[in-house]
């Protein structure tokens, strides 16, 4: 049987799907992170190989059955990064029809089922990305946790920790975030977070995983936490409005939201929709129709059939 491979590889996990030519899912496989800029080349390669192996095993298929594949990976926006990961994928996937795109591209492809639109992602990192009916692409954000990722789980958690330390110092208002963090990490004093962070026991992914503490504090009525969510929503709205302005024609496009932060916080989603109306009234916020790995399958299928996704 001829099969297609779709991969969604990010900073926290890698998901692979095997489908037939019609797009019917036959098997799935998950593994660890595959952003080689953060994890290193060999760990990323190991995660990709494992996800593909597990998916093929689940589908009861062999590598020689692969006729087309698409991988949407974090960290491949630059040409040199595409070259590096393209070589890796050619080693893993035995097919001439191989498409390498960003994780945002396959997330958008899945969210709109290959139709023009935008996607706003808030997970470990954040980015806004869109493609219009002419095939023009635009992005804003996604510059990583050192220089950007505003509105992401990492950004919310980091700002929450800063607020807790400001409370501890007496430099800022009292906040329930301080209590939440102490309980979660079994700290006797807030300043005990410092050796954990600067001793690198808590990496980016772990720190990002602390953002639910800010969400729960906001739900409990904490004003500091609520303001952090409003600020995150504003940053995501600014990125989305920037992408809308960059795309041709000014046509109204659907805007899908994706990522664990949106999924876990109706409050943040509400603040985002409010902020977006102020920044750019064009576009309706929608729920994604399909997952990113299915978006990768759609891209692989389009490449195999000589079609272009996002045609208007």
N, C-alpha and C positions, 0 to 999 in steps of 0.2 A: 504493500500500500504506500502511495505517495503521501508524505506528511509535511506540515509546516511547523516551524518553531517560532514562538514569540517569547521574548525575554524583557522583563522590567528589572533593571539592576540599579539599586540606589545605595545610599549611605548606611542603611540598616539591614537590608535583606535583598535577596535576588529571587525573583519568581519566574518560572519557565512554564510554558504551556505548549502542548503538542496538539495539533488539529489535523483533520483531513482537508482536502482541497476546498470543501464547501465551508470550512470554518467550524465544523463540529468538534468540540473539545474531546480529546481521547485520553489525555493524561496531564498531570501536573507535577512539578518538583520545586521545592524551595531550598534555599541555602543562605549563607551569610552575605555580608555586604560586598559590593563589587565596584565601588568608586575607587579606581586605582590611585587617584591623586591623594586620597586620604588613607587608604589601606595598604598601598603598595601594589606593584604589578603582580607579583606572584600570589598573594592572598586573593586579589580580585580574580585572577585567572582560575584559581582553585574553586572559588565560589561559583563562577560561571560554569565550569566543567561539571561540578557536582549537581547544580540545578538541572542542567541538560540531561545528565545521566539518570537522575531520578525521574524526570518527566518522561523520558523514553522508556524507562523500565515500567512506569505506571501505565503507559500507553501500549506496552508490549510491542515496541517497535525498535528497529535497529538504526544506527546512524546512516547507513546507506539508503534508507528510505526518505531522508530529508531532501526536498526539492526546492525549498525556499525558507529563509529565516530573516527575522528582523530582531535586533537587539536595541532597546532604548536604555542607554546608560547615563548615569550621572557623571559629570566631569569630562565630557567629550565635545565641548563647544569649540575648542580651538583645533585647527587643522592637525597640528602635531599630535594632539591627544587622540584624534580620530585615527591617525596612522598607526599609533601604538596599539590601540584596542582593536583596530581592524585586523592587524596581524594575529592578535590573540584569538579573535573569533574565527578566523580562517583555520587556525589550528584545531579548534574545538568542533566546528560545524562543517561537515563535508558537503558543501553545496556551492555552486557557482552563483546562485541568486541570493546574495547576502546584503542586507540593508543595515547600516549602523546609524542610529539617530540618538538624540538626547532622551532622557527619561521624561522630560516635559512633553516632547513630541508624541511619544506613544501614549502618555496620559491623556493628551488632548484628542488623539485619534480614537481612543476608547470612549472618552467622555461624550463626544459628538458623533460617534460611529463614522468618522472620516469626513465629516462635513465642516465647513469653515466655522471658526469660533475661537474662544479664548479659554484658557484654564489658569486658575490661580491655585497654587499648591502651598500649603502650610503644614509641614511635617517636621522632621528634624531640621530641614532647611526650608527656604521659601523661594518662589519665583512666580512671575506672571509671563505667560507665553501665548501667542496667538498666530493663526494663519487665516488669511482672507481668501475669498473666492478666486483671486488671481494667483494664489500660491505664495503671496508675499508673507514673510515671517517677521515677527517682532517679539522682543522679550524685554523684561525689566526685572532687576534683582537677580538672585541666584549667584551672588558673588562669594558665597562661603561665609562661615561663621566669624572669620576675622574681619572682613571688610563689609559684610552685609547680612543677608538672611533675615532682614527685619520682618517681624510678624511671625516668625517660625517658633516651633517649640523650644529650640535652643535659646532664641532671643528672649522669649517670655520668661523662661526659667532663669536666665542670667540676670535679667532686670528684677525678677522676683528676689533673687539672692542679694542683689544690691540693695533693694528696699529693706530686706531683713537686717542687713548689716548697718544701714543708716538708722534703723530703729534701735539696734543694739548700741550704736554710738551716741544716740541722742541727737543725731543730725537730721532726722526725718521723722515723720509721723509714725505712731504705733500701727503695726500691721499684723494681722493673723497669719500672714505668710511665715513670719519668724517662728511661730509655734508649730505650724505645719511641717516646716523643714526639720526642726529639732526632733519631732516625733518620727518622721520618715527615716531619718538617718541616725537616730538614737544618740543625739547630741545632748550633752549636759549644758553646753553653752554655745551660742550662735557662732562664736569665733572659732569653734572646732572645725568648721567647714573649710577653713583656710588650708590646713595641711592635706586635707583630702583633695582639694582642687589643685593646689600648686605642687603637690607630690604626685600628680597625674594618676591618682587612683580612680578619679572620676573623669572619664573621657567625654568627648563632645556628645556622643549618643546617650551616655548615662545622664549627663547634665540635662539634655533635651527631654529626657524621660521624666524630669521633675516638674515639667510645666503643669501637669494636673493639680499640683499643690496650689498653684496660683488660681487655677480654675475653681477649685473647691473653696478657696478663701473668698473669691468674688461671689460665688453662689451663697456664701454665708453672710454676705453683706459688707465685706471688707472694702472700704473705699479705695485704698491703695491698689489692691488687686484688680478691682473693677477698672480703674484708670489705666492700668497696664494693658488690659484687654482692649480698651478703647484705642489706646495708642497703637497696639499691634494691628487692629482692624484698619486704622487710618493709613498705616504704612502699606498694607496689602491693597487698599483702595487706590493709593497713589500709584503703585506699580501697575495695577490694572488699567487705570486711566491713561497712563503713559503708553501702554501697548495699544489701546484703542486709538489714540492720536496717531500712532505710527503706521497703522494699517491703512491701506488705500481706500478711498471712496467714502469713508465715514459711515458705512452701512452699519445697521444694527446687527450685532452678532451675539449669539448665546454665550454666556460666561459660566463655565463649570467651576465648581470648587472641589478641591481634592486634598487629602492628607489627614493625618490623625488629629491635628488641632481643630480643624473644622468639624470633623466627625464627632469629636468628644465635647464640643462646646457650642451648643445652640446660641448662647449669649454672644460669643465672638462672631458667629455667622450673622446674627442680627445687627451687631455693631458694624460689621463689614458692609452689609447691604445699605445701612443708613449712610455710611461714609461715602460709598460709591455713588449714591444718588447726588451727593453734593459735588463730587469730583467729575462725574461723567454720567449723565442720565441715559446714555445709549447702552443698550444691552440688557438682557434678562438673565438673572442668576438661575441656573438649573442644576439639578442633580446629575452626576455622570451617568451615562447610559450603560457603559461597560468599563471594565477595569483596564489599567495600563497594559497588562500582558495580552489582553484581547486586542487592544489597540495595536500592539506589535504584530499580532496575527493578521489584522486587517492590512497593515502596511506590507507584510510579506506577501500576502495574497495579491495585493495591487501590483507589486513589483513583478510577480510571476506572470500576471496577466497583462502587463504593459500599461497599466492605468496609473493615474495620479490621484492621490488622496486630496481631500479638501477642494476639489473642483467646484466652482460656484454653479 
